[in-house]
């Protein structure tokens, strides 16, 4: 599967935005909130790891010193 940098950025944005819309209206307190956020992070990590990205893919930005 070939992805352009723009498609990859759109996918990453959609993956990050998806859990934010599924948050409950009332925030949980203390350890419940911590567990909820850890579960969301795990879900996002699984979604990102499912995308196959070739090693030759260049980033959409460059670091310049």
PDBQT receptor file of N, H, CA, C and O in Angstrom, charges set to zero:
ATOM      1  N   UNK A   1       0.846  -1.168   0.000  1.00  0.00    +0.000 N 
ATOM      2  CA  UNK A   1       0.000   0.000   0.000  1.00  0.00    +0.000 C 
ATOM      3  C   UNK A   1       0.897   1.239   0.000  1.00  0.00    +0.000 C 
ATOM      4  O   UNK A   1       1.775   1.373   0.853  1.00  0.00    +0.000 OA
ATOM      5  N   UNK A   2       0.677   2.133  -0.949  1.00  0.00    +0.000 N 
ATOM      6  H   UNK A   2      -0.035   2.024  -1.641  1.00  0.00    +0.000 HD
ATOM      7  CA  UNK A   2       1.461   3.355  -1.032  1.00  0.00    +0.000 C 
ATOM      8  C   UNK A   2       0.658   4.515  -0.455  1.00  0.00    +0.000 C 
ATOM      9  O   UNK A   2      -0.510   4.710  -0.790  1.00  0.00    +0.000 OA
ATOM     10  N   UNK A   3       1.303   5.273   0.411  1.00  0.00    +0.000 N 
ATOM     11  H   UNK A   3       2.252   5.115   0.683  1.00  0.00    +0.000 HD
ATOM     12  CA  UNK A   3       0.681   6.445   0.998  1.00  0.00    +0.000 C 
ATOM     13  C   UNK A   3       1.561   7.656   0.723  1.00  0.00    +0.000 C 
ATOM     14  O   UNK A   3       2.786   7.577   0.808  1.00  0.00    +0.000 OA
ATOM     15  N   UNK A   4       0.939   8.755   0.401  1.00  0.00    +0.000 N 
ATOM     16  H   UNK A   4      -0.057   8.819   0.332  1.00  0.00    +0.000 HD
ATOM     17  CA  UNK A   4       1.682  10.000   0.294  1.00  0.00    +0.000 C 
ATOM     18  C   UNK A   4       1.798  10.590   1.690  1.00  0.00    +0.000 C 
ATOM     19  O   UNK A   4       1.124  10.150   2.621  1.00  0.00    +0.000 OA
ATOM     20  N   UNK A   5       2.651  11.581   1.823  1.00  0.00    +0.000 N 
ATOM     21  H   UNK A   5       3.198  11.939   1.066  1.00  0.00    +0.000 HD
ATOM     22  CA  UNK A   5       2.806  12.224   3.132  1.00  0.00    +0.000 C 
ATOM     23  C   UNK A   5       1.504  12.879   3.580  1.00  0.00    +0.000 C 
ATOM     24  O   UNK A   5       1.175  12.874   4.767  1.00  0.00    +0.000 OA
ATOM     25  N   UNK A   6       0.778  13.434   2.642  1.00  0.00    +0.000 N 
ATOM     26  H   UNK A   6       1.045  13.438   1.679  1.00  0.00    +0.000 HD
ATOM     27  CA  UNK A   6      -0.491  14.075   3.001  1.00  0.00    +0.000 C 
ATOM     28  C   UNK A   6      -1.516  13.053   3.467  1.00  0.00    +0.000 C 
ATOM     29  O   UNK A   6      -2.258  13.305   4.417  1.00  0.00    +0.000 OA
ATOM     30  N   UNK A   7      -1.564  11.893   2.799  1.00  0.00    +0.000 N 
ATOM     31  H   UNK A   7      -0.962  11.689   2.028  1.00  0.00    +0.000 HD
ATOM     32  CA  UNK A   7      -2.489  10.843   3.218  1.00  0.00    +0.000 C 
ATOM     33  C   UNK A   7      -2.109  10.322   4.599  1.00  0.00    +0.000 C 
ATOM     34  O   UNK A   7      -2.979  10.075   5.435  1.00  0.00    +0.000 OA
ATOM     35  N   UNK A   8      -0.809  10.156   4.839  1.00  0.00    +0.000 N 
ATOM     36  H   UNK A   8      -0.102  10.356   4.160  1.00  0.00    +0.000 HD
ATOM     37  CA  UNK A   8      -0.350   9.693   6.144  1.00  0.00    +0.000 C 
ATOM     38  C   UNK A   8      -0.701  10.700   7.230  1.00  0.00    +0.000 C 
ATOM     39  O   UNK A   8      -1.131  10.317   8.318  1.00  0.00    +0.000 OA
ATOM     40  N   UNK A   9      -0.520  11.987   6.943  1.00  0.00    +0.000 N 
ATOM     41  H   UNK A   9      -0.171  12.298   6.059  1.00  0.00    +0.000 HD
ATOM     42  CA  UNK A   9      -0.870  13.023   7.912  1.00  0.00    +0.000 C 
ATOM     43  C   UNK A   9      -2.367  13.029   8.192  1.00  0.00    +0.000 C 
ATOM     44  O   UNK A   9      -2.783  13.195   9.338  1.00  0.00    +0.000 OA
ATOM     45  N   UNK A  10      -3.177  12.849   7.152  1.00  0.00    +0.000 N 
ATOM     46  H   UNK A  10      -2.839  12.715   6.221  1.00  0.00    +0.000 HD
ATOM     47  CA  UNK A  10      -4.629  12.813   7.341  1.00  0.00    +0.000 C 
ATOM     48  C   UNK A  10      -5.030  11.603   8.176  1.00  0.00    +0.000 C 
ATOM     49  O   UNK A  10      -5.902  11.697   9.040  1.00  0.00    +0.000 OA
ATOM     50  N   UNK A  11      -4.388  10.464   7.914  1.00  0.00    +0.000 N 
ATOM     51  H   UNK A  11      -3.680  10.387   7.212  1.00  0.00    +0.000 HD
ATOM     52  CA  UNK A  11      -4.690   9.265   8.695  1.00  0.00    +0.000 C 
ATOM     53  C   UNK A  11      -4.300   9.461  10.156  1.00  0.00    +0.000 C 
ATOM     54  O   UNK A  11      -5.051   9.089  11.058  1.00  0.00    +0.000 OA
ATOM     55  N   UNK A  12      -3.133  10.039  10.388  1.00  0.00    +0.000 N 
ATOM     56  H   UNK A  12      -2.523  10.341   9.655  1.00  0.00    +0.000 HD
ATOM     57  CA  UNK A  12      -2.677  10.270  11.761  1.00  0.00    +0.000 C 
ATOM     58  C   UNK A  12      -3.614  11.238  12.480  1.00  0.00    +0.000 C 
ATOM     59  O   UNK A  12      -3.935  11.037  13.652  1.00  0.00    +0.000 OA
ATOM     60  N   UNK A  13      -4.048  12.278  11.789  1.00  0.00    +0.000 N 
ATOM     61  H   UNK A  13      -3.787  12.441  10.838  1.00  0.00    +0.000 HD
ATOM     62  CA  UNK A  13      -4.965  13.232  12.401  1.00  0.00    +0.000 C 
ATOM     63  C   UNK A  13      -6.305  12.580  12.729  1.00  0.00    +0.000 C 
ATOM     64  O   UNK A  13      -6.894  12.853  13.775  1.00  0.00    +0.000 OA
ATOM     65  N   UNK A  14      -6.782  11.721  11.838  1.00  0.00    +0.000 N 
ATOM     66  H   UNK A  14      -6.304  11.499  10.988  1.00  0.00    +0.000 HD
ATOM     67  CA  UNK A  14      -8.058  11.041  12.079  1.00  0.00    +0.000 C 
ATOM     68  C   UNK A  14      -7.922  10.055  13.237  1.00  0.00    +0.000 C 
ATOM     69  O   UNK A  14      -8.857   9.883  14.020  1.00  0.00    +0.000 OA
ATOM     70  N   UNK A  15      -6.772   9.411  13.348  1.00  0.00    +0.000 N 
ATOM     71  H   UNK A  15      -6.013   9.550  12.712  1.00  0.00    +0.000 HD
ATOM     72  CA  UNK A  15      -6.562   8.448  14.422  1.00  0.00    +0.000 C 
ATOM     73  C   UNK A  15      -6.515   9.153  15.767  1.00  0.00    +0.000 C 
ATOM     74  O   UNK A  15      -7.056   8.651  16.752  1.00  0.00    +0.000 OA
ATOM     75  N   UNK A  16      -5.877  10.307  15.815  1.00  0.00    +0.000 N 
ATOM     76  H   UNK A  16      -5.438  10.715  15.014  1.00  0.00    +0.000 HD
ATOM     77  CA  UNK A  16      -5.786  11.066  17.056  1.00  0.00    +0.000 C 
ATOM     78  C   UNK A  16      -7.134  11.674  17.408  1.00  0.00    +0.000 C 
ATOM     79  O   UNK A  16      -7.498  11.727  18.583  1.00  0.00    +0.000 OA
ATOM     80  N   UNK A  17      -7.878  12.133  16.414  1.00  0.00    +0.000 N 
ATOM     81  H   UNK A  17      -7.583  12.090  15.459  1.00  0.00    +0.000 HD
ATOM     82  CA  UNK A  17      -9.155  12.790  16.671  1.00  0.00    +0.000 C 
ATOM     83  C   UNK A  17     -10.253  11.801  17.054  1.00  0.00    +0.000 C 
ATOM     84  O   UNK A  17     -11.181  12.171  17.774  1.00  0.00    +0.000 OA
ATOM     85  N   UNK A  18     -10.173  10.569  16.598  1.00  0.00    +0.000 N 
ATOM     86  H   UNK A  18      -9.419  10.269  16.013  1.00  0.00    +0.000 HD
ATOM     87  CA  UNK A  18     -11.234   9.591  16.864  1.00  0.00    +0.000 C 
ATOM     88  C   UNK A  18     -11.437   9.330  18.354  1.00  0.00    +0.000 C 
ATOM     89  O   UNK A  18     -12.583   9.373  18.801  1.00  0.00    +0.000 OA
ATOM     90  N   UNK A  19     -10.390   9.059  19.163  1.00  0.00    +0.000 N 
ATOM     91  H   UNK A  19      -9.459   9.024  18.799  1.00  0.00    +0.000 HD
ATOM     92  CA  UNK A  19     -10.635   8.836  20.583  1.00  0.00    +0.000 C 
ATOM     93  C   UNK A  19     -11.151  10.079  21.294  1.00  0.00    +0.000 C 
ATOM     94  O   UNK A  19     -11.866   9.955  22.288  1.00  0.00    +0.000 OA
ATOM     95  N   UNK A  20     -10.813  11.260  20.823  1.00  0.00    +0.000 N 
ATOM     96  H   UNK A  20     -10.232  11.361  20.015  1.00  0.00    +0.000 HD
ATOM     97  CA  UNK A  20     -11.246  12.485  21.488  1.00  0.00    +0.000 C 
ATOM     98  C   UNK A  20     -12.766  12.638  21.410  1.00  0.00    +0.000 C 
ATOM     99  O   UNK A  20     -13.375  13.187  22.329  1.00  0.00    +0.000 OA
ATOM    100  N   UNK A  21     -13.383  12.167  20.335  1.00  0.00    +0.000 N 
ATOM    101  H   UNK A  21     -12.888  11.721  19.589  1.00  0.00    +0.000 HD
ATOM    102  CA  UNK A  21     -14.827  12.283  20.214  1.00  0.00    +0.000 C 
ATOM    103  C   UNK A  21     -15.557  11.234  21.045  1.00  0.00    +0.000 C 
ATOM    104  O   UNK A  21     -16.748  11.376  21.320  1.00  0.00    +0.000 OA
ATOM    105  N   UNK A  22     -14.853  10.189  21.442  1.00  0.00    +0.000 N 
ATOM    106  H   UNK A  22     -13.885  10.073  21.218  1.00  0.00    +0.000 HD
ATOM    107  CA  UNK A  22     -15.482   9.116  22.192  1.00  0.00    +0.000 C 
ATOM    108  C   UNK A  22     -15.351   9.290  23.704  1.00  0.00    +0.000 C 
ATOM    109  O   UNK A  22     -15.751   8.407  24.462  1.00  0.00    +0.000 OA
ATOM    110  N   UNK A  23     -14.796  10.419  24.151  1.00  0.00    +0.000 N 
ATOM    111  H   UNK A  23     -14.471  11.136  23.535  1.00  0.00    +0.000 HD
ATOM    112  CA  UNK A  23     -14.640  10.637  25.581  1.00  0.00    +0.000 C 
ATOM    113  C   UNK A  23     -15.996  10.861  26.248  1.00  0.00    +0.000 C 
ATOM    114  O   UNK A  23     -16.897  11.450  25.650  1.00  0.00    +0.000 OA
ATOM    115  N   UNK A  24     -16.136  10.393  27.475  1.00  0.00    +0.000 N 
ATOM    116  H   UNK A  24     -15.404   9.914  27.960  1.00  0.00    +0.000 HD
ATOM    117  CA  UNK A  24     -17.398  10.611  28.193  1.00  0.00    +0.000 C 
ATOM    118  C   UNK A  24     -17.582  12.094  28.518  1.00  0.00    +0.000 C 
ATOM    119  O   UNK A  24     -16.606  12.841  28.594  1.00  0.00    +0.000 OA
ATOM    120  N   UNK A  25     -18.813  12.511  28.708  1.00  0.00    +0.000 N 
ATOM    121  H   UNK A  25     -19.606  11.904  28.646  1.00  0.00    +0.000 HD
ATOM    122  CA  UNK A  25     -19.121  13.903  28.989  1.00  0.00    +0.000 C 
ATOM    123  C   UNK A  25     -18.552  14.339  30.337  1.00  0.00    +0.000 C 
ATOM    124  O   UNK A  25     -18.027  15.446  30.454  1.00  0.00    +0.000 OA
ATOM    125  N   UNK A  26     -18.650  13.491  31.347  1.00  0.00    +0.000 N 
ATOM    126  H   UNK A  26     -19.076  12.592  31.252  1.00  0.00    +0.000 HD
ATOM    127  CA  UNK A  26     -18.160  13.802  32.674  1.00  0.00    +0.000 C 
ATOM    128  C   UNK A  26     -16.790  13.167  32.871  1.00  0.00    +0.000 C 
ATOM    129  O   UNK A  26     -16.666  11.949  32.741  1.00  0.00    +0.000 OA
ATOM    130  N   UNK A  27     -15.767  13.940  33.177  1.00  0.00    +0.000 N 
ATOM    131  H   UNK A  27     -15.868  14.929  33.283  1.00  0.00    +0.000 HD
ATOM    132  CA  UNK A  27     -14.443  13.348  33.378  1.00  0.00    +0.000 C 
ATOM    133  C   UNK A  27     -14.397  12.505  34.645  1.00  0.00    +0.000 C 
ATOM    134  O   UNK A  27     -14.972  12.870  35.671  1.00  0.00    +0.000 OA
ATOM    135  N   UNK A  28     -13.710  11.381  34.559  1.00  0.00    +0.000 N 
ATOM    136  H   UNK A  28     -13.243  11.085  33.726  1.00  0.00    +0.000 HD
ATOM    137  CA  UNK A  28     -13.558  10.508  35.728  1.00  0.00    +0.000 C 
ATOM    138  C   UNK A  28     -12.514  11.120  36.661  1.00  0.00    +0.000 C 
ATOM    139  O   UNK A  28     -11.737  11.981  36.250  1.00  0.00    +0.000 OA
ATOM    140  N   UNK A  29     -12.500  10.680  37.898  1.00  0.00    +0.000 N 
ATOM    141  H   UNK A  29     -13.132   9.981  38.232  1.00  0.00    +0.000 HD
ATOM    142  CA  UNK A  29     -11.579  11.245  38.878  1.00  0.00    +0.000 C 
ATOM    143  C   UNK A  29     -10.417  10.296  39.154  1.00  0.00    +0.000 C 
ATOM    144  O   UNK A  29     -10.579   9.076  39.151  1.00  0.00    +0.000 OA
ATOM    145  N   UNK A  30      -9.253  10.871  39.390  1.00  0.00    +0.000 N 
ATOM    146  H   UNK A  30      -9.120  11.862  39.393  1.00  0.00    +0.000 HD
ATOM    147  CA  UNK A  30      -8.093  10.136  39.866  1.00  0.00    +0.000 C 
ATOM    148  C   UNK A  30      -7.644   8.984  38.997  1.00  0.00    +0.000 C 
ATOM    149  O   UNK A  30      -7.328   9.162  37.821  1.00  0.00    +0.000 OA
ATOM    150  N   UNK A  31      -7.617   7.795  39.587  1.00  0.00    +0.000 N 
ATOM    151  H   UNK A  31      -7.873   7.650  40.543  1.00  0.00    +0.000 HD
ATOM    152  CA  UNK A  31      -7.117   6.603  38.907  1.00  0.00    +0.000 C 
ATOM    153  C   UNK A  31      -8.006   6.188  37.739  1.00  0.00    +0.000 C 
ATOM    154  O   UNK A  31      -7.518   5.612  36.766  1.00  0.00    +0.000 OA
ATOM    155  N   UNK A  32      -9.296   6.474  37.823  1.00  0.00    +0.000 N 
ATOM    156  H   UNK A  32      -9.692   6.943  38.612  1.00  0.00    +0.000 HD
ATOM    157  CA  UNK A  32     -10.189   6.153  36.708  1.00  0.00    +0.000 C 
ATOM    158  C   UNK A  32      -9.793   6.944  35.455  1.00  0.00    +0.000 C 
ATOM    159  O   UNK A  32      -9.790   6.407  34.347  1.00  0.00    +0.000 OA
ATOM    160  N   UNK A  33      -9.465   8.206  35.643  1.00  0.00    +0.000 N 
ATOM    161  H   UNK A  33      -9.468   8.642  36.543  1.00  0.00    +0.000 HD
ATOM    162  CA  UNK A  33      -9.046   9.052  34.528  1.00  0.00    +0.000 C 
ATOM    163  C   UNK A  33      -7.724   8.549  33.957  1.00  0.00    +0.000 C 
ATOM    164  O   UNK A  33      -7.546   8.509  32.739  1.00  0.00    +0.000 OA
ATOM    165  N   UNK A  34      -6.804   8.170  34.827  1.00  0.00    +0.000 N 
ATOM    166  H   UNK A  34      -6.949   8.202  35.816  1.00  0.00    +0.000 HD
ATOM    167  CA  UNK A  34      -5.517   7.643  34.388  1.00  0.00    +0.000 C 
ATOM    168  C   UNK A  34      -5.702   6.364  33.581  1.00  0.00    +0.000 C 
ATOM    169  O   UNK A  34      -5.070   6.198  32.538  1.00  0.00    +0.000 OA
ATOM    170  N   UNK A  35      -6.559   5.461  34.046  1.00  0.00    +0.000 N 
ATOM    171  H   UNK A  35      -7.073   5.596  34.894  1.00  0.00    +0.000 HD
ATOM    172  CA  UNK A  35      -6.816   4.216  33.316  1.00  0.00    +0.000 C 
ATOM    173  C   UNK A  35      -7.470   4.500  31.971  1.00  0.00    +0.000 C 
ATOM    174  O   UNK A  35      -7.125   3.872  30.970  1.00  0.00    +0.000 OA
ATOM    175  N   UNK A  36      -8.405   5.433  31.938  1.00  0.00    +0.000 N 
ATOM    176  H   UNK A  36      -8.686   5.943  32.752  1.00  0.00    +0.000 HD
ATOM    177  CA  UNK A  36      -9.079   5.808  30.693  1.00  0.00    +0.000 C 
ATOM    178  C   UNK A  36      -8.072   6.341  29.676  1.00  0.00    +0.000 C 
ATOM    179  O   UNK A  36      -8.096   5.940  28.512  1.00  0.00    +0.000 OA
ATOM    180  N   UNK A  37      -7.199   7.231  30.101  1.00  0.00    +0.000 N 
ATOM    181  H   UNK A  37      -7.179   7.557  31.046  1.00  0.00    +0.000 HD
ATOM    182  CA  UNK A  37      -6.205   7.814  29.195  1.00  0.00    +0.000 C 
ATOM    183  C   UNK A  37      -5.205   6.764  28.723  1.00  0.00    +0.000 C 
ATOM    184  O   UNK A  37      -4.795   6.789  27.563  1.00  0.00    +0.000 OA
ATOM    185  N   UNK A  38      -4.806   5.846  29.594  1.00  0.00    +0.000 N 
ATOM    186  H   UNK A  38      -5.140   5.826  30.537  1.00  0.00    +0.000 HD
ATOM    187  CA  UNK A  38      -3.894   4.767  29.187  1.00  0.00    +0.000 C 
ATOM    188  C   UNK A  38      -4.552   3.861  28.145  1.00  0.00    +0.000 C 
ATOM    189  O   UNK A  38      -3.910   3.443  27.181  1.00  0.00    +0.000 OA
ATOM    190  N   UNK A  39      -5.823   3.568  28.344  1.00  0.00    +0.000 N 
ATOM    191  H   UNK A  39      -6.345   3.908  29.127  1.00  0.00    +0.000 HD
ATOM    192  CA  UNK A  39      -6.550   2.745  27.369  1.00  0.00    +0.000 C 
ATOM    193  C   UNK A  39      -6.647   3.455  26.013  1.00  0.00    +0.000 C 
ATOM    194  O   UNK A  39      -6.490   2.825  24.966  1.00  0.00    +0.000 OA
ATOM    195  N   UNK A  40      -6.902   4.749  26.037  1.00  0.00    +0.000 N 
ATOM    196  H   UNK A  40      -7.029   5.261  26.886  1.00  0.00    +0.000 HD
ATOM    197  CA  UNK A  40      -6.968   5.517  24.790  1.00  0.00    +0.000 C 
ATOM    198  C   UNK A  40      -5.613   5.533  24.092  1.00  0.00    +0.000 C 
ATOM    199  O   UNK A  40      -5.545   5.406  22.870  1.00  0.00    +0.000 OA
ATOM    200  N   UNK A  41      -4.534   5.688  24.857  1.00  0.00    +0.000 N 
ATOM    201  H   UNK A  41      -4.589   5.791  25.850  1.00  0.00    +0.000 HD
ATOM    202  CA  UNK A  41      -3.192   5.696  24.275  1.00  0.00    +0.000 C 
ATOM    203  C   UNK A  41      -2.875   4.334  23.667  1.00  0.00    +0.000 C 
ATOM    204  O   UNK A  41      -2.287   4.259  22.588  1.00  0.00    +0.000 OA
ATOM    205  N   UNK A  42      -3.259   3.268  24.346  1.00  0.00    +0.000 N 
ATOM    206  H   UNK A  42      -3.737   3.330  25.222  1.00  0.00    +0.000 HD
ATOM    207  CA  UNK A  42      -3.029   1.917  23.828  1.00  0.00    +0.000 C 
ATOM    208  C   UNK A  42      -3.809   1.694  22.533  1.00  0.00    +0.000 C 
ATOM    209  O   UNK A  42      -3.279   1.114  21.586  1.00  0.00    +0.000 OA
ATOM    210  N   UNK A  43      -5.047   2.144  22.482  1.00  0.00    +0.000 N 
ATOM    211  H   UNK A  43      -5.478   2.615  23.251  1.00  0.00    +0.000 HD
ATOM    212  CA  UNK A  43      -5.867   2.010  21.283  1.00  0.00    +0.000 C 
ATOM    213  C   UNK A  43      -5.245   2.772  20.117  1.00  0.00    +0.000 C 
ATOM    214  O   UNK A  43      -5.204   2.264  18.996  1.00  0.00    +0.000 OA
ATOM    215  N   UNK A  44      -4.764   3.983  20.373  1.00  0.00    +0.000 N 
ATOM    216  H   UNK A  44      -4.798   4.395  21.283  1.00  0.00    +0.000 HD
ATOM    217  CA  UNK A  44      -4.116   4.778  19.331  1.00  0.00    +0.000 C 
ATOM    218  C   UNK A  44      -2.826   4.122  18.856  1.00  0.00    +0.000 C 
ATOM    219  O   UNK A  44      -2.533   4.128  17.661  1.00  0.00    +0.000 OA
ATOM    220  N   UNK A  45      -2.053   3.558  19.778  1.00  0.00    +0.000 N 
ATOM    221  H   UNK A  45      -2.291   3.553  20.749  1.00  0.00    +0.000 HD
ATOM    222  CA  UNK A  45      -0.799   2.894  19.411  1.00  0.00    +0.000 C 
ATOM    223  C   UNK A  45      -1.065   1.685  18.527  1.00  0.00    +0.000 C 
ATOM    224  O   UNK A  45      -0.332   1.441  17.568  1.00  0.00    +0.000 OA
ATOM    225  N   UNK A  46      -2.109   0.929  18.843  1.00  0.00    +0.000 N 
ATOM    226  H   UNK A  46      -2.705   1.127  19.621  1.00  0.00    +0.000 HD
ATOM    227  CA  UNK A  46      -2.459  -0.243  18.028  1.00  0.00    +0.000 C 
ATOM    228  C   UNK A  46      -2.890   0.197  16.632  1.00  0.00    +0.000 C 
ATOM    229  O   UNK A  46      -2.516  -0.426  15.638  1.00  0.00    +0.000 OA
ATOM    230  N   UNK A  47      -3.671   1.264  16.558  1.00  0.00    +0.000 N 
ATOM    231  H   UNK A  47      -3.975   1.770  17.366  1.00  0.00    +0.000 HD
ATOM    232  CA  UNK A  47      -4.127   1.760  15.254  1.00  0.00    +0.000 C 
ATOM    233  C   UNK A  47      -2.954   2.238  14.409  1.00  0.00    +0.000 C 
ATOM    234  O   UNK A  47      -2.911   1.972  13.207  1.00  0.00    +0.000 OA
ATOM    235  N   UNK A  48      -2.009   2.934  15.015  1.00  0.00    +0.000 N 
ATOM    236  H   UNK A  48      -2.044   3.150  15.991  1.00  0.00    +0.000 HD
ATOM    237  CA  UNK A  48      -0.847   3.409  14.267  1.00  0.00    +0.000 C 
ATOM    238  C   UNK A  48       0.081   2.278  13.862  1.00  0.00    +0.000 C 
ATOM    239  O   UNK A  48       0.677   2.320  12.786  1.00  0.00    +0.000 OA
ATOM    240  N   UNK A  49       0.210   1.271  14.710  1.00  0.00    +0.000 N 
ATOM    241  H   UNK A  49      -0.274   1.237  15.584  1.00  0.00    +0.000 HD
ATOM    242  CA  UNK A  49       1.109   0.158  14.380  1.00  0.00    +0.000 C 
ATOM    243  C   UNK A  49       0.537  -0.729  13.278  1.00  0.00    +0.000 C 
ATOM    244  O   UNK A  49       1.270  -1.514  12.676  1.00  0.00    +0.000 OA
ATOM    245  N   UNK A  50      -0.743  -0.617  13.011  1.00  0.00    +0.000 N 
ATOM    246  H   UNK A  50      -1.339   0.020  13.500  1.00  0.00    +0.000 HD
ATOM    247  CA  UNK A  50      -1.337  -1.434  11.960  1.00  0.00    +0.000 C 
ATOM    248  C   UNK A  50      -1.037  -0.902  10.567  1.00  0.00    +0.000 C 
ATOM    249  O   UNK A  50      -1.253  -1.603   9.578  1.00  0.00    +0.000 OA
ATOM    250  N   UNK A  51      -0.540   0.335  10.474  1.00  0.00    +0.000 N 
ATOM    251  H   UNK A  51      -0.365   0.905  11.277  1.00  0.00    +0.000 HD
ATOM    252  CA  UNK A  51      -0.203   0.939   9.188  1.00  0.00    +0.000 C 
ATOM    253  C   UNK A  51       1.198   0.487   8.783  1.00  0.00    +0.000 C 
ATOM    254  O   UNK A  51       2.158   0.669   9.531  1.00  0.00    +0.000 OA
ATOM    255  N   UNK A  52       1.304  -0.099   7.600  1.00  0.00    +0.000 N 
ATOM    256  H   UNK A  52       0.524  -0.247   6.992  1.00  0.00    +0.000 HD
ATOM    257  CA  UNK A  52       2.597  -0.534   7.077  1.00  0.00    +0.000 C 
ATOM    258  C   UNK A  52       3.255   0.647   6.377  1.00  0.00    +0.000 C 
ATOM    259  O   UNK A  52       2.693   1.215   5.441  1.00  0.00    +0.000 OA
ATOM    260  N   UNK A  53       4.437   1.009   6.831  1.00  0.00    +0.000 N 
ATOM    261  H   UNK A  53       4.894   0.548   7.592  1.00  0.00    +0.000 HD
ATOM    262  CA  UNK A  53       5.144   2.154   6.287  1.00  0.00    +0.000 C 
ATOM    263  C   UNK A  53       6.548   1.714   5.897  1.00  0.00    +0.000 C 
ATOM    264  O   UNK A  53       7.309   1.265   6.754  1.00  0.00    +0.000 OA
ATOM    265  N   UNK A  54       6.910   1.835   4.617  1.00  0.00    +0.000 N 
ATOM    266  H   UNK A  54       6.292   2.201   3.921  1.00  0.00    +0.000 HD
ATOM    267  CA  UNK A  54       8.242   1.403   4.194  1.00  0.00    +0.000 C 
ATOM    268  C   UNK A  54       9.335   2.268   4.828  1.00  0.00    +0.000 C 
ATOM    269  O   UNK A  54       9.116   3.443   5.126  1.00  0.00    +0.000 OA
ATOM    270  N   UNK A  55      10.511   1.672   5.029  1.00  0.00    +0.000 N 
ATOM    271  H   UNK A  55      10.689   0.719   4.787  1.00  0.00    +0.000 HD
ATOM    272  CA  UNK A  55      11.620   2.387   5.642  1.00  0.00    +0.000 C 
ATOM    273  C   UNK A  55      12.096   3.550   4.769  1.00  0.00    +0.000 C 
ATOM    274  O   UNK A  55      12.680   4.503   5.285  1.00  0.00    +0.000 OA
ATOM    275  N   UNK A  56      11.857   3.490   3.462  1.00  0.00    +0.000 N 
ATOM    276  H   UNK A  56      11.383   2.716   3.043  1.00  0.00    +0.000 HD
ATOM    277  CA  UNK A  56      12.320   4.532   2.553  1.00  0.00    +0.000 C 
ATOM    278  C   UNK A  56      11.445   5.781   2.595  1.00  0.00    +0.000 C 
ATOM    279  O   UNK A  56      11.772   6.775   1.946  1.00  0.00    +0.000 OA
ATOM    280  N   UNK A  57      10.360   5.758   3.327  1.00  0.00    +0.000 N 
ATOM    281  H   UNK A  57      10.094   4.951   3.854  1.00  0.00    +0.000 HD
ATOM    282  CA  UNK A  57       9.460   6.908   3.398  1.00  0.00    +0.000 C 
ATOM    283  C   UNK A  57      10.143   8.053   4.128  1.00  0.00    +0.000 C 
ATOM    284  O   UNK A  57      10.683   7.874   5.220  1.00  0.00    +0.000 OA
ATOM    285  N   UNK A  58      10.112   9.233   3.513  1.00  0.00    +0.000 N 
ATOM    286  H   UNK A  58       9.674   9.377   2.626  1.00  0.00    +0.000 HD
ATOM    287  CA  UNK A  58      10.745  10.402   4.111  1.00  0.00    +0.000 C 
ATOM    288  C   UNK A  58       9.716  11.165   4.943  1.00  0.00    +0.000 C 
ATOM    289  O   UNK A  58       8.525  11.165   4.631  1.00  0.00    +0.000 OA
ATOM    290  N   UNK A  59      10.191  11.813   6.004  1.00  0.00    +0.000 N 
ATOM    291  H   UNK A  59      11.158  11.812   6.258  1.00  0.00    +0.000 HD
ATOM    292  CA  UNK A  59       9.261  12.629   6.798  1.00  0.00    +0.000 C 
ATOM    293  C   UNK A  59       8.808  13.867   6.038  1.00  0.00    +0.000 C 
ATOM    294  O   UNK A  59       9.438  14.267   5.059  1.00  0.00    +0.000 OA
ATOM    295  N   UNK A  60       7.727  14.464   6.486  1.00  0.00    +0.000 N 
ATOM    296  H   UNK A  60       7.216  14.139   7.281  1.00  0.00    +0.000 HD
ATOM    297  CA  UNK A  60       7.180  15.639   5.821  1.00  0.00    +0.000 C 
ATOM    298  C   UNK A  60       7.903  16.914   6.267  1.00  0.00    +0.000 C 
ATOM    299  O   UNK A  60       7.514  18.010   5.863  1.00  0.00    +0.000 OA
ATOM    300  N   UNK A  61       8.927  16.790   7.076  1.00  0.00    +0.000 N 
ATOM    301  H   UNK A  61       9.242  15.899   7.405  1.00  0.00    +0.000 HD
ATOM    302  CA  UNK A  61       9.661  17.954   7.561  1.00  0.00    +0.000 C 
ATOM    303  C   UNK A  61      11.139  17.578   7.672  1.00  0.00    +0.000 C 
ATOM    304  O   UNK A  61      11.504  16.405   7.592  1.00  0.00    +0.000 OA
ATOM    305  N   UNK A  62      11.963  18.576   7.854  1.00  0.00    +0.000 N 
ATOM    306  H   UNK A  62      11.666  19.529   7.919  1.00  0.00    +0.000 HD
ATOM    307  CA  UNK A  62      13.391  18.360   8.019  1.00  0.00    +0.000 C 
ATOM    308  C   UNK A  62      13.870  19.146   9.233  1.00  0.00    +0.000 C 
ATOM    309  O   UNK A  62      13.432  20.271   9.472  1.00  0.00    +0.000 OA
ATOM    310  N   UNK A  63      14.770  18.542   9.991  1.00  0.00    +0.000 N 
ATOM    311  H   UNK A  63      15.126  17.628   9.796  1.00  0.00    +0.000 HD
ATOM    312  CA  UNK A  63      15.396  19.246  11.112  1.00  0.00    +0.000 C 
ATOM    313  C   UNK A  63      16.627  19.952  10.575  1.00  0.00    +0.000 C 
ATOM    314  O   UNK A  63      17.452  19.339   9.899  1.00  0.00    +0.000 OA
ATOM    315  N   UNK A  64      16.754  21.220  10.869  1.00  0.00    +0.000 N 
ATOM    316  H   UNK A  64      16.083  21.718  11.419  1.00  0.00    +0.000 HD
ATOM    317  CA  UNK A  64      17.919  21.978  10.447  1.00  0.00    +0.000 C 
ATOM    318  C   UNK A  64      18.545  22.630  11.679  1.00  0.00    +0.000 C 
ATOM    319  O   UNK A  64      17.862  23.254  12.491  1.00  0.00    +0.000 OA
ATOM    320  N   UNK A  65      19.828  22.470  11.790  1.00  0.00    +0.000 N 
ATOM    321  H   UNK A  65      20.383  21.962  11.131  1.00  0.00    +0.000 HD
ATOM    322  CA  UNK A  65      20.530  23.052  12.940  1.00  0.00    +0.000 C 
ATOM    323  C   UNK A  65      21.170  24.368  12.591  1.00  0.00    +0.000 C 
ATOM    324  O   UNK A  65      21.801  24.994  13.443  1.00  0.00    +0.000 OA
TER     325      UNK A  65
